[in-house]
Amino acid sequence: MNKTVNQKAWFLILPVLILVAFSAVIPLMTVVNYAVQDTFGNNEFFWAGLSWFEDMLQSDRMWDALGRQLLFSAIILAIEVPLGILVALNMPKKGFWASFCLVVMSLPLLIPWNVVGTIWQIFGRVDIGLLGHTLAALGFDYNYTQDTFDAWVTVIVMDVWHWTSLVALLAYAGLRSIPDAYYQAAKIDQASRWAVFRYIELPKMAGVLMIAILLRFMDSFMIYTEPFVLTGGGPGNATTFLSIDLVKMALGQFDLGPAAAFSLMYFLVIMAISWVFYTVMTTLDKRDGI
Amino acid sequence: MARITLDNLAHSYLTYPRGPEDFALKELNHDWADGEAYALLGASGCGKSTLLNIISGLLIPSQGRVLFDGRDVTTAPTAERNIAQVFQFPVVYDTMTVRQNLAFPLKNRGMEAAEIARRVQKVAAMIDMEAQLDRKARGLTADAKQKISLGRGMVREDVNALLFDEPLTVIDPHMKWELRTQLKKLHHDFGHTMIYVTHDQTEALTFADKVVVMHDGRVVQIGTPQDLFERPAHTFVGYFIGSPGMNLFDATLDATSNGRHARIGDATVDLTQPYAATGRVQVGVRPEFIRLAAGGDGIPAQITRIEDVGRHKIVRLHAAGRDISALIGEGEAIPADTDRITFAPQGVNVYADDWRVAPGGESR
């Protein structure tokens, strides 16, 4: 039987094509457009080639922000993942308290970023904040608006407070999917608590943990609202992460060209790191687990 | 290896059981002889897994004691009982190799490396997995994984008993036979006490020396496969074991002949031996012992359907107000004018209130 050629079938993918074009491709292309042009106002643009990219690659400002960003993501991953697992391991398995814990754990996830920033902004204030005032009363020289270290600690604690629940809930779901027989077999084999974690729980959680790490990495790498509300990037530039810097450049200084070049590189960095994460973890998973 | 004694054992999942119906496992006394292979057979929910979990120590019974070689282990934790268990779904440590899996129970017990290596090698030979020792366990098939869980038990040479909880559920049909044969051979060669829980009568009858049939939380019969077939102690054993199961007829014993005859409907059946029974009396005859006849004595019957299952034919009949089955050999002809059935005398059992009545009058 001959296949009839029917080019009309292409129309079937047209809706998706239009949707993706308007939601992703066209906006992205406008950014690409700005990245290769310069303007002196009056809506007159002229070709600038790759000079904005060269400029940005040589600017200390971007490298510093990238360095801070990587450090921030590394720290919160190093805290939130083990802490989330620990919380999940200690959550009740069933009954009223299990549901109670799940609800309480979900609460921080439901609070808008802006509000989280505001909560901690007030919480940490030395004059009226519960945390700031208590620390000051205890004799600590704490002030997140003036001290770089204090600002970092506050931003990190805020992120841990906001997002550890996500890791914990995912890890908890992974743990709940382990059949009882595994624990019974481990008892019969006289496995220690550590061995149960290392050889049963961790391998069974590997899949969801991979998703948790990936989500937390991408999210933390793009963080904007919470530190912006809390510290505004300060003191100085101490907590100016990539997004904050980008917004300053694009909207504060209205440097459209450099900001566009910056955001394209930002985008590529996130994609590249996520891809590396994903590839490494899936091959690890296939070869011998974690 | 050990003799396992169950002394007055019973279990209820409720904290305050109010009557016998609240017990998942009703009172039970039994000795599991050292080195024998037992099958624990029963329908789902009959209490067989409860019993197994009590023996393995995952569950503490609400009454009675469990003894291993006379030592009370009722409340001892699983690890202390030194038993091995193979579960319904293969339990292996995915990230370890087969070798590490087999060595794991020994390593946890702090055994020295040379001894571990020797035993792992030996067990690998026993379960026929020497070639795969250095492969990761996660990529293996379900039957290979079940063999590893079995090996993890046998690697401890002093293990008291090997327990199996429906271990062939997830195994492909053609591998089931092979694994069961291997298991039987291992039992023959090494003489571990084995307790095998299943709801599959073929598995139970081919695997075990003794089959323990459970029904509704109670052990209804313990016996060899032949006992269960020829002399089912309870009507449940009768229809649960055998394919198709035993035919049961409501009957009344004929007092005038000292209970040598029973009336089923309008017909009279010669029981050849005297019986005395009270309560609801039933006559049980396996399909293998039902003969088809035309005219003469016997219970009037009409053939409703004939199923050819290869080695024999199953004849479905309607007799004495109920549907019954008869088995006849492949080569045997079925008389076209069949209108009666008779019973082969050696295949007749009499039941009173579901329990078998021994001939000669004394009740079970």
Interface residues (C-beta under 8 A of the other chain):
Chain A: P179 A181 Y182 Q184 A185 K187 I188 D189 Q190 A191 S192 A195 Y199 I200 P203 K204 D288 G289 I290
Chain B: S56 L58 P77 T78 A79 I83 A84 Q85 F87 Q88 F89 V91 Y93 D94 T95 M96 F104 P105 N108 R109 K136 R138 S149 R152 G153
